[in-house]
Amino acid sequence: MSNLHHPHAAFGHFAAPRYTARVTVLPQLTPHEAAAALAAHREPFHAGYYAFYSTALGGIVTAPGLMVVPADDHLVHRGDGVFETLKCVAGGLYLWREHVQRLLHSAKAIGLRVPWDEARLADITAQVVRAGAHRDCLVRIIVSRGPGSLGINPYDCPAPGLYVMAHELKPSFMEAHPGGARVVTSAIPVKAGFFATIKSCNYLPNALIKKEAADAGADFALAYDEQGNLAEGATENFGIVDADGRLRVPGAERILSGTTMNRALELAGVLVRDGRLSAIARGSISRDAVRAAREVLVFGTTPDVTSVVSLDGAPVSGGVPGPVGRALLALVQRDIRGNSAVRFDVFKGE
């Protein structure tokens, strides 16, 4: 008899699996036992986890094992949420307002209600940073669709979730690697315009771009859109200084508008005024323009302004950090530490 119409014909003979090995009986934990197990859990990487707030807990914890998210939060199994990562240096959150406004914009774009206004988010974030007891740290703020089901319908979730975590801030890239960064070109397709311009928690393409860089032994990877124009990296913006001395970054259509990049462009005005740059421009940047650039720059919350010295194995800027990259890095780092107008002091009054 023919198997052509048998439902399992394409996979050959189907047989139910048999498990004969003896297995350890798993304990059924009481809530107290489960909480104790989480609180006692330690991994080497937990050393960089300082403090965590969760609407699921209704408070702040400092035991890393308790920094967990409910499995039925649509953040976990659907990537349905938005987030921001901020840098806290010497007790001040850099570009707080810009990050919060982008968080609220991203949430609005995906129809995610945020019941916490900026003042309440500021209060919660400040309390988390203080509980973490590190004046230098990174802060991750996540607004999720919330728990409600293991389905995909956002309306299954009666209320959003909020998670705020203070964790280790490592030295900026150029502090740790003053010789500059090695970059490769990514083959991962960039996000479509709508998804590129919001900071959602669906970061699989970004993770794969970073994997490419790591697999190639590079520090970063940059991506191009379907027209061959420069887009962005895994968590970074890119720009160039072209042959005419213009500082150029991509237009806003296919990238996340980076807070550090935008601030660096504002600060770069001084370099135009003193002649180190001829102009600052936003718009399409072709692959050929990137290859011919005097300098290629990386912008981001953690890398600040990083100079690229190698792109796909070819030297950039003679294989050393260029003058515009060095100058912009100095301007941004001075701004981070010394400009109270763009810092939110979370320890003020203590």
C-alpha positions, 0 to 999 in steps of 0.5 A: 500500500502506498504511503503517499497520503499517510500523514507521516509519510514524509518523515518515514515510519513514525514511532512513539519515543520510549524513555527507559532510563531512570530519572531523578524525581523533581521536587515540588517546591513550596513558595518559601522553598522556591524563594529561598532557592532563588535568593541563594542562587549565585553565578559568576556573572551575578557580581555585576547585578546590583539592584532590581525593581519589578512590578511582580515583586512590588519592590526592590531586591539586591539578591541576583537570583531574585531578579526574575521576570514571570514566564507568562509576561509577553516580554518573555515569550513574545518579545512584546515590550520596550526598553532603554539603557542609560549610563549613570556616572558619578551618581548622574544619569546621562541624557535621562530625559532623552531616554525616557522620551524615546521609551514613551515614544516606542511604547506609544508606537506599539500601543503599549500603555505606560501608566507611570509618568516621567516623575514616577519613572525617575523616582523608581529609577533613582531608588534602584540606583541608590539600592545598588550602591554604585554611583557608576552603573548602567540602568535598564528600564523595561516596560512589558506588555505584562503577564496574562497568558502564553498566547500572542494576543496583547489584550490577554495582559490586563496590566503592563509590567515594569522592570528596572535594573542597575548593573555593572558599567564597564569602561567605555570602549576607547578607555579599554581599547585606546587603539580603536575598534575592528569592525566587519560588515554584517549579512543580517537583514536590517529591520524594516522602517517601523521596527527600526525606529522603535526600541522594542525588546525583540532583539534577535536580529541585533543579537545575530549581528553581534554574534557575527562580530564575535565569530569574526573576532571583531569588536562591532558589526555594521549593517546596510539596508536593501539599497546598500546604505549604511544602517546601524550595528547591534546596539550602536549607531555609525557615522563617517567623516567623509573626504570633504570633512563632513560628519555624516550619519544615516537618516532616521528612516532605517535606524534607531535615533541614538541618544549619544549620536544625537548629543554628539552631533550637537557637541560637534558644532564646535568642531565646525566652528573651529574648522575641524569639520566642514559640516554635519549632515544626516542622510543616505551613506552608500557602501562606497562612501563608508569605504572611502571615509576618512574616519568611521565612528561608532556612537552608543551609550556604552561605547560613547564615541569609538574610532574604527581603525579596521573595516573588513580587514582594511585599515581606516584612518591609517589604522589609528583613531582619527582626530575627529573621533578623538575630539568628539570622544573628549567632548562627550565624556566631558558632557557626561561628567560635567554638564548638569543640564543633561544629567539627573542626579539620583543621589541629590539630597542624600 
